[in-house]
Amino acid sequence: MKAIVINDFGGPEQLQLVERPMPPITDDQVLVAVHVAAVNPIDWRIRKGQLKDFVPYEFPAIMGREVSGVVARVGAAVQDFKVGDAVFGFLQQRLMHWGGYAQFVPVEAAKLAHKPANLSFEQVAALPVAGHTAWQGLFEVAQLKPGEVVLITGAAGGVGSLAVQLACDAGATVIASASPANHAFLRSLGATLVVDYQALDFAATVAAQFPAGVDVIFAAFAGVSLQGCAPLVHAGTRIVLLSPVATEQDMHIGPVTSQLLIARADGPQLARIAELAAQGRLRPQIGPVLPLEQAARAHEMSETHHTRGKILLRVAPDDPA
């Protein structure tokens, strides 16, 4: 099968299109014939070696952590999926070796969900990592409730844009932070107030409308310090940082100790997120769609932090199913 591998840590040039043997599956796994693989910031951080102490690896390692496709084979213990089912999921490999930038990938059945019939392979491929991260950060870690005020930084990105929609759907008031070019987009997703986090009067702008501060801060982008949020934080504020890329300085904002999130794969939870999308209550944001062999270009684009929507790699020919 064709796959994108790295044989060492380094720049985008490490991503090589090669032929690899078909991967084996265990009794609790299915083999997915990949239609679309998604590109996430964690992918290039892994490629650079920034997370080698957190993510076990074995070279040659196939990159990629989320896919959509069709079940090609099922393990002996798998009951919820059969050959031919359209599926998608977050791989969350214990060992980075058989990843999603390939024609086939083994996935634990418990991490997969069935693709809703009215969503494309591209749309569902944009959901697993961002959807799990947004859902678990807002509702499990922060325990966001209807009527509360949440500030979402990096709101125009893959995680942030889903977090804005999930928070609005849950009845929260959303303050979204992003560059001015994305403000109209975020208002269209339901944000009540949209601000430029880099602006000097950022906190004052928020405080003018929300003098009591915010109940939740969800840092969907780890590249900017949250210290400027200190005037908006009160003793009851819950702050969620994405680990392991969170910075030490953001662990304490005002009187609050931040909470770290490492998203986990969860098939039933992913099915609930997909149902929201199928009902039109959640809109996956699709960015550039490139062929598999342009994985290096996809990483370069992701590293700019200026691409709206999920960058995708098309592995199989487009299929309306």
ChimeraX commands (.cxc) that place a marker at each C-alpha (Angstrom):
marker #1 position 0.00,0.00,0.00 radius 0.5
marker #1 position 1.03,3.63,-0.45 radius 0.5
marker #1 position 1.81,5.58,2.71 radius 0.5
marker #1 position 3.54,8.73,3.95 radius 0.5
marker #1 position 6.29,7.85,6.41 radius 0.5
marker #1 position 9.06,9.50,8.37 radius 0.5
marker #1 position 12.32,7.69,9.07 radius 0.5
marker #1 position 13.63,10.38,11.41 radius 0.5
marker #1 position 12.44,13.59,13.06 radius 0.5
marker #1 position 12.86,16.85,11.17 radius 0.5
marker #1 position 11.28,19.16,8.63 radius 0.5
marker #1 position 8.55,18.52,6.05 radius 0.5
marker #1 position 11.13,16.93,3.77 radius 0.5
marker #1 position 11.09,13.92,6.11 radius 0.5
marker #1 position 7.62,13.03,4.81 radius 0.5
marker #1 position 8.14,10.45,2.09 radius 0.5
marker #1 position 5.63,8.59,-0.10 radius 0.5
marker #1 position 6.60,4.92,-0.05 radius 0.5
marker #1 position 5.20,1.43,-0.46 radius 0.5
marker #1 position 4.53,-0.33,2.84 radius 0.5
marker #1 position 3.14,-3.80,3.59 radius 0.5
marker #1 position -0.51,-4.15,4.55 radius 0.5
marker #1 position -0.89,-3.64,8.31 radius 0.5
marker #1 position -2.07,-6.50,10.54 radius 0.5
marker #1 position -5.11,-6.16,12.79 radius 0.5
marker #1 position -5.86,-7.57,16.23 radius 0.5
marker #1 position -9.14,-9.16,17.31 radius 0.5
marker #1 position -10.55,-5.82,18.52 radius 0.5
marker #1 position -9.53,-3.82,15.45 radius 0.5
marker #1 position -10.85,-3.17,11.97 radius 0.5
marker #1 position -8.82,-2.42,8.87 radius 0.5
marker #1 position -10.02,0.82,7.30 radius 0.5
marker #1 position -9.52,1.56,3.61 radius 0.5
marker #1 position -8.78,5.26,3.99 radius 0.5
marker #1 position -10.64,7.79,1.84 radius 0.5
marker #1 position -9.55,10.95,3.65 radius 0.5
marker #1 position -6.87,11.61,6.28 radius 0.5
marker #1 position -6.81,14.82,8.31 radius 0.5
marker #1 position -3.78,16.94,9.14 radius 0.5
marker #1 position -3.50,18.34,12.67 radius 0.5
marker #1 position -0.94,20.62,14.35 radius 0.5
marker #1 position 0.07,17.72,16.57 radius 0.5
marker #1 position 1.17,15.87,13.41 radius 0.5
marker #1 position 3.98,18.31,12.61 radius 0.5
marker #1 position 4.91,18.61,16.27 radius 0.5
marker #1 position 5.36,14.82,16.27 radius 0.5
marker #1 position 7.29,15.01,12.98 radius 0.5
marker #1 position 9.66,17.59,14.46 radius 0.5
marker #1 position 10.31,15.41,17.51 radius 0.5
marker #1 position 8.73,17.90,19.91 radius 0.5
marker #1 position 6.52,15.18,21.43 radius 0.5
marker #1 position 8.86,12.20,21.31 radius 0.5
marker #1 position 8.76,11.98,25.11 radius 0.5
marker #1 position 4.95,11.78,25.03 radius 0.5
marker #1 position 4.18,9.76,21.87 radius 0.5
marker #1 position 5.97,6.39,21.53 radius 0.5
marker #1 position 7.16,5.75,17.99 radius 0.5
marker #1 position 8.76,3.15,15.75 radius 0.5
marker #1 position 10.46,4.11,12.48 radius 0.5
marker #1 position 9.50,3.96,9.70 radius 0.5
marker #1 position 6.40,5.63,11.12 radius 0.5
marker #1 position 3.28,6.40,9.10 radius 0.5
marker #1 position 1.90,9.79,10.11 radius 0.5
marker #1 position -1.74,10.73,10.74 radius 0.5
marker #1 position -4.20,10.43,13.64 radius 0.5
marker #1 position -7.70,10.74,12.14 radius 0.5
marker #1 position -9.33,9.26,9.07 radius 0.5
marker #1 position -12.54,8.45,7.28 radius 0.5
marker #1 position -13.02,5.49,4.99 radius 0.5
marker #1 position -14.60,2.07,4.55 radius 0.5
marker #1 position -14.12,-1.08,6.62 radius 0.5
marker #1 position -12.04,-3.58,4.64 radius 0.5
marker #1 position -11.61,-6.26,7.30 radius 0.5
marker #1 position -12.82,-6.88,10.87 radius 0.5
marker #1 position -11.17,-8.57,13.82 radius 0.5
marker #1 position -12.67,-11.70,15.38 radius 0.5
marker #1 position -14.07,-9.83,18.42 radius 0.5
marker #1 position -15.59,-6.89,16.53 radius 0.5
marker #1 position -19.40,-6.83,16.57 radius 0.5
marker #1 position -20.45,-3.25,15.73 radius 0.5
marker #1 position -18.86,-2.95,12.28 radius 0.5
marker #1 position -18.83,-5.04,9.13 radius 0.5
marker #1 position -16.96,-4.98,5.84 radius 0.5
marker #1 position -18.25,-2.15,3.67 radius 0.5
marker #1 position -19.35,0.16,6.52 radius 0.5
marker #1 position -18.41,3.82,6.08 radius 0.5
marker #1 position -16.62,4.92,9.25 radius 0.5
marker #1 position -14.40,7.60,10.74 radius 0.5
marker #1 position -12.39,8.07,13.90 radius 0.5
marker #1 position -9.45,9.27,15.98 radius 0.5
marker #1 position -6.69,6.64,15.92 radius 0.5
marker #1 position -4.86,7.69,19.13 radius 0.5
marker #1 position -2.24,5.03,18.58 radius 0.5
marker #1 position -0.37,3.55,21.51 radius 0.5
marker #1 position 2.64,3.42,19.17 radius 0.5
marker #1 position 3.15,5.74,16.22 radius 0.5
marker #1 position 3.81,3.23,13.45 radius 0.5
marker #1 position 0.62,2.52,11.48 radius 0.5
marker #1 position -0.94,5.95,10.96 radius 0.5
marker #1 position -3.66,7.45,8.81 radius 0.5
marker #1 position -1.61,8.91,5.92 radius 0.5
marker #1 position -1.96,5.61,4.09 radius 0.5
marker #1 position -4.32,3.57,1.96 radius 0.5
marker #1 position -5.11,1.28,4.89 radius 0.5
marker #1 position -4.90,1.69,8.66 radius 0.5
marker #1 position -5.77,-0.56,11.63 radius 0.5
marker #1 position -8.10,1.07,14.17 radius 0.5
marker #1 position -9.58,-0.19,17.41 radius 0.5
marker #1 position -13.31,-0.58,16.82 radius 0.5
marker #1 position -14.12,1.29,20.06 radius 0.5
marker #1 position -12.57,4.45,18.58 radius 0.5
marker #1 position -14.72,4.48,15.43 radius 0.5
marker #1 position -18.19,5.72,14.57 radius 0.5
marker #1 position -20.42,5.12,11.56 radius 0.5
marker #1 position -20.48,7.94,9.02 radius 0.5
marker #1 position -23.91,9.60,8.79 radius 0.5
marker #1 position -25.33,9.14,5.29 radius 0.5
marker #1 position -25.78,12.87,4.71 radius 0.5
marker #1 position -22.18,13.80,5.55 radius 0.5
marker #1 position -19.22,13.42,3.18 radius 0.5
marker #1 position -15.96,11.62,3.94 radius 0.5
marker #1 position -14.31,15.05,4.03 radius 0.5
marker #1 position -16.78,16.42,6.57 radius 0.5
marker #1 position -16.47,13.51,8.99 radius 0.5
marker #1 position -12.68,13.42,8.65 radius 0.5
marker #1 position -12.66,16.95,10.11 radius 0.5
marker #1 position -14.56,15.89,13.24 radius 0.5
marker #1 position -12.68,13.35,15.41 radius 0.5
marker #1 position -9.67,15.15,16.93 radius 0.5
marker #1 position -11.22,18.62,16.97 radius 0.5
marker #1 position -14.62,17.29,18.05 radius 0.5
marker #1 position -13.28,15.20,20.93 radius 0.5
marker #1 position -11.01,18.03,22.07 radius 0.5
marker #1 position -13.78,20.64,22.03 radius 0.5
marker #1 position -16.40,18.35,23.61 radius 0.5
marker #1 position -14.18,17.01,26.38 radius 0.5
marker #1 position -12.67,20.41,27.13 radius 0.5
marker #1 position -15.99,22.22,27.37 radius 0.5
marker #1 position -18.27,19.63,28.93 radius 0.5
marker #1 position -16.04,17.19,30.82 radius 0.5
marker #1 position -13.16,19.35,32.08 radius 0.5
marker #1 position -14.78,22.80,32.29 radius 0.5
marker #1 position -18.30,21.48,33.00 radius 0.5
marker #1 position -19.79,24.31,30.92 radius 0.5
marker #1 position -23.43,25.01,31.75 radius 0.5
marker #1 position -26.25,26.82,29.91 radius 0.5
marker #1 position -26.16,30.56,30.55 radius 0.5
marker #1 position -22.45,30.69,31.37 radius 0.5
marker #1 position -19.95,32.88,29.53 radius 0.5
marker #1 position -17.04,31.16,27.76 radius 0.5
marker #1 position -14.03,32.78,26.11 radius 0.5
marker #1 position -12.55,30.66,23.30 radius 0.5
marker #1 position -9.10,31.62,22.01 radius 0.5
marker #1 position -7.98,30.48,18.59 radius 0.5
marker #1 position -11.67,30.32,17.78 radius 0.5
marker #1 position -11.32,30.18,13.99 radius 0.5
marker #1 position -9.21,27.02,13.99 radius 0.5
marker #1 position -10.40,23.43,13.72 radius 0.5
marker #1 position -10.86,22.93,17.47 radius 0.5
marker #1 position -11.96,26.48,18.16 radius 0.5
marker #1 position -14.66,26.67,15.49 radius 0.5
marker #1 position -16.25,23.44,16.75 radius 0.5
marker #1 position -15.97,24.67,20.34 radius 0.5
marker #1 position -17.81,27.89,19.42 radius 0.5
marker #1 position -20.64,25.89,17.86 radius 0.5
marker #1 position -20.87,23.32,20.64 radius 0.5
marker #1 position -20.93,26.02,23.32 radius 0.5
marker #1 position -23.63,27.99,21.50 radius 0.5
marker #1 position -25.68,24.83,20.98 radius 0.5
marker #1 position -25.41,24.14,24.73 radius 0.5
marker #1 position -26.86,27.54,25.60 radius 0.5
marker #1 position -23.66,29.32,26.63 radius 0.5
marker #1 position -22.68,32.87,25.67 radius 0.5
marker #1 position -19.55,32.75,23.53 radius 0.5
marker #1 position -16.75,35.30,23.30 radius 0.5
marker #1 position -14.51,34.29,20.39 radius 0.5
marker #1 position -10.94,35.47,19.93 radius 0.5
marker #1 position -9.31,35.45,16.50 radius 0.5
marker #1 position -7.65,37.69,13.94 radius 0.5
marker #1 position -9.91,40.37,12.40 radius 0.5
marker #1 position -10.13,38.49,9.09 radius 0.5
marker #1 position -12.11,35.76,10.86 radius 0.5
marker #1 position -14.52,37.90,12.86 radius 0.5
marker #1 position -17.45,37.72,10.42 radius 0.5
marker #1 position -16.98,33.96,10.16 radius 0.5
marker #1 position -17.16,33.54,13.94 radius 0.5
marker #1 position -20.27,35.69,14.20 radius 0.5
marker #1 position -21.86,33.40,11.62 radius 0.5
marker #1 position -21.16,30.47,13.97 radius 0.5
marker #1 position -23.04,32.16,16.79 radius 0.5
marker #1 position -20.41,34.06,18.81 radius 0.5
marker #1 position -21.92,36.97,20.76 radius 0.5
marker #1 position -18.68,38.98,20.92 radius 0.5
marker #1 position -15.64,38.58,18.66 radius 0.5
marker #1 position -12.34,40.18,19.65 radius 0.5
marker #1 position -8.73,40.35,18.51 radius 0.5
marker #1 position -6.67,38.79,21.29 radius 0.5
marker #1 position -3.54,40.64,20.08 radius 0.5
marker #1 position -5.19,44.05,20.56 radius 0.5
marker #1 position -3.92,46.05,23.55 radius 0.5
marker #1 position -7.46,46.74,24.76 radius 0.5
marker #1 position -8.55,43.10,24.48 radius 0.5
marker #1 position -9.47,42.60,28.15 radius 0.5
marker #1 position -11.10,46.03,28.41 radius 0.5
marker #1 position -13.25,45.32,25.36 radius 0.5
marker #1 position -14.52,42.09,26.92 radius 0.5
marker #1 position -14.96,43.60,30.38 radius 0.5
marker #1 position -17.06,46.44,28.96 radius 0.5
marker #1 position -19.74,43.91,27.98 radius 0.5
marker #1 position -19.02,41.29,30.65 radius 0.5
marker #1 position -17.94,43.19,33.80 radius 0.5
marker #1 position -18.30,40.06,35.95 radius 0.5
marker #1 position -15.68,38.30,33.83 radius 0.5
marker #1 position -15.97,34.88,32.22 radius 0.5
marker #1 position -16.89,31.48,33.62 radius 0.5
marker #1 position -14.74,29.39,31.27 radius 0.5
marker #1 position -11.64,30.03,29.17 radius 0.5
marker #1 position -10.98,27.38,26.52 radius 0.5
marker #1 position -7.56,27.87,24.95 radius 0.5
marker #1 position -7.99,26.25,21.56 radius 0.5
marker #1 position -4.70,27.76,20.36 radius 0.5
marker #1 position -1.63,27.17,22.52 radius 0.5
marker #1 position 0.62,29.65,20.70 radius 0.5
marker #1 position -0.48,32.77,22.61 radius 0.5
marker #1 position -0.15,33.43,26.34 radius 0.5
marker #1 position -3.35,33.71,28.36 radius 0.5
marker #1 position -1.88,36.18,30.86 radius 0.5
marker #1 position -3.81,39.01,29.19 radius 0.5
marker #1 position -7.02,37.28,30.33 radius 0.5
marker #1 position -6.22,37.78,34.03 radius 0.5
marker #1 position -8.62,40.75,34.47 radius 0.5
marker #1 position -11.48,38.53,33.25 radius 0.5
marker #1 position -10.79,35.65,35.65 radius 0.5
marker #1 position -12.61,35.20,38.96 radius 0.5
marker #1 position -12.33,32.49,41.59 radius 0.5
marker #1 position -14.95,30.35,39.83 radius 0.5
marker #1 position -13.45,30.56,36.36 radius 0.5
marker #1 position -12.39,27.24,34.82 radius 0.5
marker #1 position -9.47,27.39,32.38 radius 0.5
marker #1 position -8.73,24.54,29.97 radius 0.5
marker #1 position -5.37,24.21,28.24 radius 0.5
marker #1 position -4.44,21.70,25.58 radius 0.5
marker #1 position -1.66,19.42,26.79 radius 0.5
marker #1 position 1.18,18.61,26.16 radius 0.5
marker #1 position 1.66,21.87,24.23 radius 0.5
marker #1 position 0.50,24.16,27.08 radius 0.5
marker #1 position 3.06,26.61,28.46 radius 0.5
marker #1 position 4.07,26.71,32.11 radius 0.5
marker #1 position 3.24,30.42,32.44 radius 0.5
marker #1 position -0.41,29.71,31.64 radius 0.5
marker #1 position -0.84,27.16,34.42 radius 0.5
marker #1 position -1.80,29.98,36.79 radius 0.5
marker #1 position -4.00,32.87,35.60 radius 0.5
marker #1 position -5.05,35.25,38.38 radius 0.5
marker #1 position -6.47,33.14,41.24 radius 0.5
marker #1 position -7.07,30.08,39.07 radius 0.5
marker #1 position -4.98,27.00,38.31 radius 0.5
marker #1 position -5.54,25.88,34.73 radius 0.5
marker #1 position -6.60,22.34,33.86 radius 0.5
marker #1 position -4.85,20.32,31.18 radius 0.5
marker #1 position -6.67,18.30,28.54 radius 0.5
marker #1 position -5.37,15.38,26.53 radius 0.5
marker #1 position -8.27,14.32,24.33 radius 0.5
marker #1 position -9.13,10.63,24.19 radius 0.5
marker #1 position -10.74,8.62,21.41 radius 0.5
marker #1 position -14.32,7.60,22.20 radius 0.5
marker #1 position -16.49,6.03,19.49 radius 0.5
marker #1 position -19.90,6.60,21.14 radius 0.5
marker #1 position -19.03,10.22,21.91 radius 0.5
marker #1 position -17.90,10.71,18.31 radius 0.5
marker #1 position -21.23,9.31,17.12 radius 0.5
marker #1 position -23.05,11.95,19.21 radius 0.5
marker #1 position -20.90,14.72,17.72 radius 0.5
marker #1 position -21.56,13.38,14.21 radius 0.5
marker #1 position -25.29,13.34,14.87 radius 0.5
marker #1 position -25.16,17.06,15.69 radius 0.5
marker #1 position -23.42,17.62,12.37 radius 0.5
marker #1 position -25.95,15.45,10.53 radius 0.5
marker #1 position -28.75,17.55,12.06 radius 0.5
marker #1 position -27.09,20.77,10.88 radius 0.5
marker #1 position -26.32,21.95,14.43 radius 0.5
marker #1 position -22.57,21.61,13.88 radius 0.5
marker #1 position -20.71,22.58,10.71 radius 0.5
marker #1 position -17.30,20.95,10.19 radius 0.5
marker #1 position -14.96,23.50,8.65 radius 0.5
marker #1 position -13.12,22.09,5.64 radius 0.5
marker #1 position -9.87,23.75,4.61 radius 0.5
marker #1 position -7.56,22.84,1.72 radius 0.5
marker #1 position -7.92,19.30,0.36 radius 0.5
marker #1 position -4.66,17.96,-1.10 radius 0.5
marker #1 position -3.64,14.60,-2.57 radius 0.5
marker #1 position -1.77,12.22,-0.26 radius 0.5
marker #1 position 1.54,12.83,-2.01 radius 0.5
marker #1 position 1.40,16.52,-0.99 radius 0.5
marker #1 position 1.54,15.76,2.74 radius 0.5
marker #1 position 4.68,17.89,3.13 radius 0.5
marker #1 position 2.84,20.89,1.67 radius 0.5
marker #1 position -0.08,20.21,4.02 radius 0.5
marker #1 position 2.28,20.32,7.01 radius 0.5
marker #1 position 3.81,23.58,5.81 radius 0.5
marker #1 position 0.33,25.09,5.56 radius 0.5
marker #1 position -0.63,23.87,9.03 radius 0.5
marker #1 position 2.51,25.35,10.56 radius 0.5
marker #1 position 1.53,28.86,9.43 radius 0.5
marker #1 position -1.53,28.81,11.76 radius 0.5
marker #1 position -3.35,30.86,9.11 radius 0.5
marker #1 position -5.43,28.19,7.37 radius 0.5
marker #1 position -9.13,28.23,8.24 radius 0.5
marker #1 position -10.70,24.80,8.56 radius 0.5
marker #1 position -9.22,21.32,8.63 radius 0.5
marker #1 position -6.49,20.51,6.12 radius 0.5
marker #1 position -7.26,17.16,4.51 radius 0.5
marker #1 position -5.39,14.61,2.42 radius 0.5
marker #1 position -7.45,12.70,-0.14 radius 0.5
marker #1 position -6.22,9.12,-0.24 radius 0.5
marker #1 position -8.92,7.37,-2.29 radius 0.5
marker #1 position -10.85,8.84,-5.25 radius 0.5
marker #1 position -13.75,11.07,-4.22 radius 0.5
marker #1 position -16.85,9.07,-3.35 radius 0.5
marker #1 position -20.28,10.65,-2.72 radius 0.5
marker #1 position -21.16,7.90,-0.24 radius 0.5
marker link #1:1,2 radius 0.2
marker link #1:2,3 radius 0.2
marker link #1:3,4 radius 0.2
marker link #1:4,5 radius 0.2
marker link #1:5,6 radius 0.2
marker link #1:6,7 radius 0.2
marker link #1:7,8 radius 0.2
marker link #1:8,9 radius 0.2
marker link #1:9,10 radius 0.2
marker link #1:10,11 radius 0.2
marker link #1:11,12 radius 0.2
marker link #1:12,13 radius 0.2
marker link #1:13,14 radius 0.2
marker link #1:14,15 radius 0.2
marker link #1:15,16 radius 0.2
marker link #1:16,17 radius 0.2
marker link #1:17,18 radius 0.2
marker link #1:18,19 radius 0.2
marker link #1:19,20 radius 0.2
marker link #1:20,21 radius 0.2
marker link #1:21,22 radius 0.2
marker link #1:22,23 radius 0.2
marker link #1:23,24 radius 0.2
marker link #1:24,25 radius 0.2
marker link #1:25,26 radius 0.2
marker link #1:26,27 radius 0.2
marker link #1:27,28 radius 0.2
marker link #1:28,29 radius 0.2
marker link #1:29,30 radius 0.2
marker link #1:30,31 radius 0.2
marker link #1:31,32 radius 0.2
marker link #1:32,33 radius 0.2
marker link #1:33,34 radius 0.2
marker link #1:34,35 radius 0.2
marker link #1:35,36 radius 0.2
marker link #1:36,37 radius 0.2
marker link #1:37,38 radius 0.2
marker link #1:38,39 radius 0.2
marker link #1:39,40 radius 0.2
marker link #1:40,41 radius 0.2
marker link #1:41,42 radius 0.2
marker link #1:42,43 radius 0.2
marker link #1:43,44 radius 0.2
marker link #1:44,45 radius 0.2
marker link #1:45,46 radius 0.2
marker link #1:46,47 radius 0.2
marker link #1:47,48 radius 0.2
marker link #1:48,49 radius 0.2
marker link #1:49,50 radius 0.2
marker link #1:50,51 radius 0.2
marker link #1:51,52 radius 0.2
marker link #1:52,53 radius 0.2
marker link #1:53,54 radius 0.2
marker link #1:54,55 radius 0.2
marker link #1:55,56 radius 0.2
marker link #1:56,57 radius 0.2
marker link #1:57,58 radius 0.2
marker link #1:58,59 radius 0.2
marker link #1:59,60 radius 0.2
marker link #1:60,61 radius 0.2
marker link #1:61,62 radius 0.2
marker link #1:62,63 radius 0.2
marker link #1:63,64 radius 0.2
marker link #1:64,65 radius 0.2
marker link #1:65,66 radius 0.2
marker link #1:66,67 radius 0.2
marker link #1:67,68 radius 0.2
marker link #1:68,69 radius 0.2
marker link #1:69,70 radius 0.2
marker link #1:70,71 radius 0.2
marker link #1:71,72 radius 0.2
marker link #1:72,73 radius 0.2
marker link #1:73,74 radius 0.2
marker link #1:74,75 radius 0.2
marker link #1:75,76 radius 0.2
marker link #1:76,77 radius 0.2
marker link #1:77,78 radius 0.2
marker link #1:78,79 radius 0.2
marker link #1:79,80 radius 0.2
marker link #1:80,81 radius 0.2
marker link #1:81,82 radius 0.2
marker link #1:82,83 radius 0.2
marker link #1:83,84 radius 0.2
marker link #1:84,85 radius 0.2
marker link #1:85,86 radius 0.2
marker link #1:86,87 radius 0.2
marker link #1:87,88 radius 0.2
marker link #1:88,89 radius 0.2
marker link #1:89,90 radius 0.2
marker link #1:90,91 radius 0.2
marker link #1:91,92 radius 0.2
marker link #1:92,93 radius 0.2
marker link #1:93,94 radius 0.2
marker link #1:94,95 radius 0.2
marker link #1:95,96 radius 0.2
marker link #1:96,97 radius 0.2
marker link #1:97,98 radius 0.2
marker link #1:98,99 radius 0.2
marker link #1:99,100 radius 0.2
marker link #1:100,101 radius 0.2
marker link #1:101,102 radius 0.2
marker link #1:102,103 radius 0.2
marker link #1:103,104 radius 0.2
marker link #1:104,105 radius 0.2
marker link #1:105,106 radius 0.2
marker link #1:106,107 radius 0.2
marker link #1:107,108 radius 0.2
marker link #1:108,109 radius 0.2
marker link #1:109,110 radius 0.2
marker link #1:110,111 radius 0.2
marker link #1:111,112 radius 0.2
marker link #1:112,113 radius 0.2
marker link #1:113,114 radius 0.2
marker link #1:114,115 radius 0.2
marker link #1:115,116 radius 0.2
marker link #1:116,117 radius 0.2
marker link #1:117,118 radius 0.2
marker link #1:118,119 radius 0.2
marker link #1:119,120 radius 0.2
marker link #1:120,121 radius 0.2
marker link #1:121,122 radius 0.2
marker link #1:122,123 radius 0.2
marker link #1:123,124 radius 0.2
marker link #1:124,125 radius 0.2
marker link #1:125,126 radius 0.2
marker link #1:126,127 radius 0.2
marker link #1:127,128 radius 0.2
marker link #1:128,129 radius 0.2
marker link #1:129,130 radius 0.2
marker link #1:130,131 radius 0.2
marker link #1:131,132 radius 0.2
marker link #1:132,133 radius 0.2
marker link #1:133,134 radius 0.2
marker link #1:134,135 radius 0.2
marker link #1:135,136 radius 0.2
marker link #1:136,137 radius 0.2
marker link #1:137,138 radius 0.2
marker link #1:138,139 radius 0.2
marker link #1:139,140 radius 0.2
marker link #1:140,141 radius 0.2
marker link #1:141,142 radius 0.2
marker link #1:142,143 radius 0.2
marker link #1:143,144 radius 0.2
marker link #1:144,145 radius 0.2
marker link #1:145,146 radius 0.2
marker link #1:146,147 radius 0.2
marker link #1:147,148 radius 0.2
marker link #1:148,149 radius 0.2
marker link #1:149,150 radius 0.2
marker link #1:150,151 radius 0.2
marker link #1:151,152 radius 0.2
marker link #1:152,153 radius 0.2
marker link #1:153,154 radius 0.2
marker link #1:154,155 radius 0.2
marker link #1:155,156 radius 0.2
marker link #1:156,157 radius 0.2
marker link #1:157,158 radius 0.2
marker link #1:158,159 radius 0.2
marker link #1:159,160 radius 0.2
marker link #1:160,161 radius 0.2
marker link #1:161,162 radius 0.2
marker link #1:162,163 radius 0.2
marker link #1:163,164 radius 0.2
marker link #1:164,165 radius 0.2
marker link #1:165,166 radius 0.2
marker link #1:166,167 radius 0.2
marker link #1:167,168 radius 0.2
marker link #1:168,169 radius 0.2
marker link #1:169,170 radius 0.2
marker link #1:170,171 radius 0.2
marker link #1:171,172 radius 0.2
marker link #1:172,173 radius 0.2
marker link #1:173,174 radius 0.2
marker link #1:174,175 radius 0.2
marker link #1:175,176 radius 0.2
marker link #1:176,177 radius 0.2
marker link #1:177,178 radius 0.2
marker link #1:178,179 radius 0.2
marker link #1:179,180 radius 0.2
marker link #1:180,181 radius 0.2
marker link #1:181,182 radius 0.2
marker link #1:182,183 radius 0.2
marker link #1:183,184 radius 0.2
marker link #1:184,185 radius 0.2
marker link #1:185,186 radius 0.2
marker link #1:186,187 radius 0.2
marker link #1:187,188 radius 0.2
marker link #1:188,189 radius 0.2
marker link #1:189,190 radius 0.2
marker link #1:190,191 radius 0.2
marker link #1:191,192 radius 0.2
marker link #1:192,193 radius 0.2
marker link #1:193,194 radius 0.2
marker link #1:194,195 radius 0.2
marker link #1:195,196 radius 0.2
marker link #1:196,197 radius 0.2
marker link #1:197,198 radius 0.2
marker link #1:198,199 radius 0.2
marker link #1:199,200 radius 0.2
marker link #1:200,201 radius 0.2
marker link #1:201,202 radius 0.2
marker link #1:202,203 radius 0.2
marker link #1:203,204 radius 0.2
marker link #1:204,205 radius 0.2
marker link #1:205,206 radius 0.2
marker link #1:206,207 radius 0.2
marker link #1:207,208 radius 0.2
marker link #1:208,209 radius 0.2
marker link #1:209,210 radius 0.2
marker link #1:210,211 radius 0.2
marker link #1:211,212 radius 0.2
marker link #1:212,213 radius 0.2
marker link #1:213,214 radius 0.2
marker link #1:214,215 radius 0.2
marker link #1:215,216 radius 0.2
marker link #1:216,217 radius 0.2
marker link #1:217,218 radius 0.2
marker link #1:218,219 radius 0.2
marker link #1:219,220 radius 0.2
marker link #1:220,221 radius 0.2
marker link #1:221,222 radius 0.2
marker link #1:222,223 radius 0.2
marker link #1:223,224 radius 0.2
marker link #1:224,225 radius 0.2
marker link #1:225,226 radius 0.2
marker link #1:226,227 radius 0.2
marker link #1:227,228 radius 0.2
marker link #1:228,229 radius 0.2
marker link #1:229,230 radius 0.2
marker link #1:230,231 radius 0.2
marker link #1:231,232 radius 0.2
marker link #1:232,233 radius 0.2
marker link #1:233,234 radius 0.2
marker link #1:234,235 radius 0.2
marker link #1:235,236 radius 0.2
marker link #1:236,237 radius 0.2
marker link #1:237,238 radius 0.2
marker link #1:238,239 radius 0.2
marker link #1:239,240 radius 0.2
marker link #1:240,241 radius 0.2
marker link #1:241,242 radius 0.2
marker link #1:242,243 radius 0.2
marker link #1:243,244 radius 0.2
marker link #1:244,245 radius 0.2
marker link #1:245,246 radius 0.2
marker link #1:246,247 radius 0.2
marker link #1:247,248 radius 0.2
marker link #1:248,249 radius 0.2
marker link #1:249,250 radius 0.2
marker link #1:250,251 radius 0.2
marker link #1:251,252 radius 0.2
marker link #1:252,253 radius 0.2
marker link #1:253,254 radius 0.2
marker link #1:254,255 radius 0.2
marker link #1:255,256 radius 0.2
marker link #1:256,257 radius 0.2
marker link #1:257,258 radius 0.2
marker link #1:258,259 radius 0.2
marker link #1:259,260 radius 0.2
marker link #1:260,261 radius 0.2
marker link #1:261,262 radius 0.2
marker link #1:262,263 radius 0.2
marker link #1:263,264 radius 0.2
marker link #1:264,265 radius 0.2
marker link #1:265,266 radius 0.2
marker link #1:266,267 radius 0.2
marker link #1:267,268 radius 0.2
marker link #1:268,269 radius 0.2
marker link #1:269,270 radius 0.2
marker link #1:270,271 radius 0.2
marker link #1:271,272 radius 0.2
marker link #1:272,273 radius 0.2
marker link #1:273,274 radius 0.2
marker link #1:274,275 radius 0.2
marker link #1:275,276 radius 0.2
marker link #1:276,277 radius 0.2
marker link #1:277,278 radius 0.2
marker link #1:278,279 radius 0.2
marker link #1:279,280 radius 0.2
marker link #1:280,281 radius 0.2
marker link #1:281,282 radius 0.2
marker link #1:282,283 radius 0.2
marker link #1:283,284 radius 0.2
marker link #1:284,285 radius 0.2
marker link #1:285,286 radius 0.2
marker link #1:286,287 radius 0.2
marker link #1:287,288 radius 0.2
marker link #1:288,289 radius 0.2
marker link #1:289,290 radius 0.2
marker link #1:290,291 radius 0.2
marker link #1:291,292 radius 0.2
marker link #1:292,293 radius 0.2
marker link #1:293,294 radius 0.2
marker link #1:294,295 radius 0.2
marker link #1:295,296 radius 0.2
marker link #1:296,297 radius 0.2
marker link #1:297,298 radius 0.2
marker link #1:298,299 radius 0.2
marker link #1:299,300 radius 0.2
marker link #1:300,301 radius 0.2
marker link #1:301,302 radius 0.2
marker link #1:302,303 radius 0.2
marker link #1:303,304 radius 0.2
marker link #1:304,305 radius 0.2
marker link #1:305,306 radius 0.2
marker link #1:306,307 radius 0.2
marker link #1:307,308 radius 0.2
marker link #1:308,309 radius 0.2
marker link #1:309,310 radius 0.2
marker link #1:310,311 radius 0.2
marker link #1:311,312 radius 0.2
marker link #1:312,313 radius 0.2
marker link #1:313,314 radius 0.2
marker link #1:314,315 radius 0.2
marker link #1:315,316 radius 0.2
marker link #1:316,317 radius 0.2
marker link #1:317,318 radius 0.2
marker link #1:318,319 radius 0.2
marker link #1:319,320 radius 0.2
marker link #1:320,321 radius 0.2
view
